[in-house]
Amino acid sequence: MESSSETVVRSSGSERVLVIMAKAPRLGSVKTRLAPSLSPTAVAAFYCCLLDDTLALARSLGDVEVAMMCPDSDVKELAQLAGNEASVVAQKGEGLAAGLTSVFAHFAEGHQRRVIAFNSDSPHLPRYVLEDAFETLAVHDVVVGPTHDGGYYLVGAKASHPTLFANDGMGTSSALERLASRARALELSVSFADPFYDIDVADDLTRLAEELRLDPARAPRTAAWLKEWERLCGAGTLAR
């Protein structure tokens, strides 16, 4: 019998695995720092678009198994959203640190595979960044994609390192620094991808809208949602 904590869609067996750290798009549970700029209903709708375009980005890479890691309570809902495009796996434990630990325990433990976990709100990330990150894992133990606010939008490894992630610093400006410090303590070689930004606050939303206005093909569903939202709220306005 299949339980909610099991993989919902079959593994492809690829030696490259791209795992999206996701949540079900429920009101008040995703992108909560956007609340001053968007209503809870709008935030949930916007997150659906981000997730859909991020999934499309992941699937655009060749020879890669695509998966989602999420809280146990979100598996069925995300499996419906993903369809046959990704496996959906429940993390063990609560919070992002537990989710990241689960990614590498599930996909890298006992396998010769390069595994990358990345944000569900990064559909605007250039595809070459993900390709380069996989190539980096051929010669380094860990690859990290820094964000401009001191966090990171992706992390990859070829093995499971249970002490690499911890709740301390998660979601703060010291998250990247603390991750690098733990990697050094484990004597792991670390390389960094290009710095990038994710979508946390209103300024990020504005930046994304401006970029997708010029190149909507990068994230078409998100671009269409932002265009309609700006039309409803007034040109150039991203407010309630």
C-alpha positions in Angstrom: 0.0 0.0 0.0 1.3 3.5 -0.9 1.4 6.0 2.0 1.6 9.8 1.7 5.3 9.6 2.6 6.3 7.5 -0.4 7.5 8.7 -3.8 4.3 9.3 -5.8 5.9 9.1 -9.3 8.6 6.7 -10.4 12.3 7.5 -10.5 13.9 7.8 -14.0 17.3 6.4 -12.8 19.3 9.3 -14.1 22.6 10.0 -12.3 21.6 13.7 -12.2 18.7 14.6 -9.9 17.1 18.1 -9.6 14.9 18.4 -6.5 12.6 21.4 -6.0 12.0 22.4 -2.4 8.2 22.9 -2.5 5.1 23.5 -0.5 1.4 23.2 -1.3 0.1 26.6 -2.4 -2.2 27.1 0.6 -3.3 30.5 1.9 -1.0 31.9 4.5 1.6 29.1 4.1 3.8 30.2 1.2 5.7 33.4 0.5 4.4 35.0 3.6 6.8 37.9 3.4 5.0 39.1 0.3 1.8 39.7 2.4 2.3 43.4 2.7 2.3 43.7 -1.1 -0.2 41.0 -2.1 -3.3 39.5 -0.5 -3.1 35.9 0.8 -5.2 34.7 -2.2 -2.9 36.5 -4.6 0.2 35.2 -2.9 -1.1 31.6 -3.3 -1.9 32.1 -7.0 1.4 33.7 -7.6 3.3 30.9 -5.9 1.4 28.4 -8.1 2.8 30.2 -11.2 6.3 30.3 -9.7 6.1 26.6 -9.0 4.7 25.7 -12.4 7.4 27.6 -14.2 10.2 26.3 -12.0 9.0 22.8 -12.8 9.1 23.6 -16.5 12.7 25.0 -16.1 13.8 21.8 -14.3 12.2 19.6 -17.0 14.0 21.6 -19.8 17.3 20.1 -18.7 18.4 17.0 -20.5 19.1 13.7 -18.8 17.9 14.7 -15.3 15.4 13.2 -12.9 13.1 15.9 -11.5 11.6 15.6 -8.0 9.9 17.7 -5.4 10.6 17.4 -1.6 7.9 18.7 0.6 6.2 18.3 4.0 4.3 15.1 4.4 0.9 16.9 4.4 1.6 18.4 1.0 2.5 15.3 -1.0 -0.9 14.6 -2.5 -1.7 18.2 -3.5 1.7 18.6 -5.1 1.5 15.3 -6.9 -1.7 16.5 -8.5 0.0 19.8 -9.6 3.1 18.0 -10.9 1.3 15.3 -12.8 3.8 12.9 -14.4 6.5 15.6 -14.6 8.1 14.9 -11.2 8.3 12.5 -8.3 7.0 13.9 -5.0 8.6 12.8 -1.8 7.8 13.7 1.8 10.6 15.0 3.9 11.5 13.6 7.3 11.1 16.2 10.1 10.0 19.8 10.0 11.5 22.9 8.4 13.9 23.6 5.5 16.9 22.1 7.2 15.1 18.8 7.6 13.9 19.0 4.0 17.4 19.5 2.6 18.8 16.7 4.8 16.0 14.5 3.4 16.9 15.4 -0.2 20.4 13.9 0.1 19.4 11.1 2.3 16.7 10.0 -0.1 18.4 10.6 -3.5 22.2 10.4 -2.8 22.6 7.8 0.0 24.2 4.7 -1.5 24.1 6.1 -5.1 26.7 7.6 -7.4 24.5 10.5 -8.3 24.8 14.3 -8.5 21.9 15.8 -6.6 20.9 19.5 -6.6 18.1 21.0 -4.4 16.8 24.4 -5.4 14.1 26.9 -4.6 10.5 26.6 -5.9 10.5 30.3 -6.6 13.3 30.5 -9.1 11.8 30.0 -12.6 13.8 33.0 -13.8 17.1 31.3 -13.1 19.1 30.8 -16.3 19.2 27.2 -17.3 23.0 27.3 -17.7 23.4 27.9 -13.9 21.8 24.5 -13.2 23.9 22.8 -15.9 27.1 24.4 -14.6 26.2 23.3 -11.0 25.9 19.7 -12.1 29.3 20.0 -13.9 30.8 21.5 -10.7 29.8 18.4 -8.7 32.1 16.3 -11.0 35.1 17.9 -9.2 33.7 19.3 -5.9 31.8 17.7 -3.0 29.3 20.6 -2.7 28.0 23.4 -4.9 26.1 26.3 -3.5 24.2 29.1 -5.2 24.4 32.3 -3.1 21.5 34.8 -2.9 22.2 38.5 -2.5 20.7 38.5 1.0 23.2 36.0 2.5 21.2 32.9 1.9 21.3 30.4 -1.0 19.0 29.4 -3.8 20.5 26.0 -4.5 22.8 23.4 -2.9 24.1 20.3 -4.5 26.2 17.3 -3.3 27.1 13.7 -4.4 26.5 12.2 -0.9 24.4 12.5 2.1 26.0 14.6 4.9 23.5 14.6 7.8 25.2 17.4 9.8 25.6 19.8 6.8 22.2 21.4 7.4 20.9 22.8 10.6 18.1 25.1 11.6 20.5 27.7 13.0 20.7 30.6 10.5 18.0 29.2 8.1 16.2 32.1 6.5 18.7 34.7 7.8 21.6 36.7 6.3 24.0 34.2 7.9 22.6 31.1 6.2 25.2 30.8 3.5 28.1 31.6 5.9 27.0 28.9 8.3 26.5 26.3 5.6 30.0 27.0 4.3 31.4 26.7 7.8 29.8 23.3 8.4 31.1 22.1 5.0 34.6 23.2 6.0 34.2 21.3 9.3 33.4 18.2 7.3 36.4 18.8 5.1 34.2 19.0 2.0 35.3 21.0 -1.1 32.8 23.7 -1.9 32.3 25.7 -5.1 29.9 28.5 -5.7 27.5 29.1 -8.5 26.6 32.6 -9.8 24.9 34.8 -7.2 21.2 35.3 -7.8 18.0 36.4 -6.2 14.8 34.7 -5.1 11.4 36.1 -4.5 10.9 37.0 -0.8 9.9 40.6 -0.5 8.2 43.3 -2.6 11.4 44.6 -4.1 12.1 41.1 -5.5 8.6 41.0 -6.9 9.1 44.4 -8.7 12.5 43.3 -10.1 11.0 40.0 -11.4 8.1 41.9 -13.0 10.5 44.2 -14.8 12.7 41.4 -16.1 9.8 39.3 -17.3 8.2 42.2 -19.0 11.2 42.3 -21.2 11.5 38.5 -21.6 8.3 36.7 -20.6 9.5 33.4 -22.2 11.8 32.9 -19.2 8.8 32.1 -17.0 5.6 32.5 -19.1 3.0 31.6 -16.5 4.5 33.9 -13.9 5.0 36.7 -16.5 1.3 36.4 -17.5 0.1 36.6 -13.9 2.3 39.6 -13.1 1.1 41.4 -16.3 -2.5 40.8 -15.3 -1.9 41.9 -11.7 -0.3 45.1 -12.8 -3.2 45.7 -15.2 -5.7 45.3 -12.4 -3.8 47.4 -9.9 -2.6 50.1 -12.2 0.5 50.3 -14.4 3.7 49.6 -12.6 1.9 49.0 -9.3 2.3 45.8 -7.2 0.2 46.6 -4.2 -3.0 45.3 -2.7 
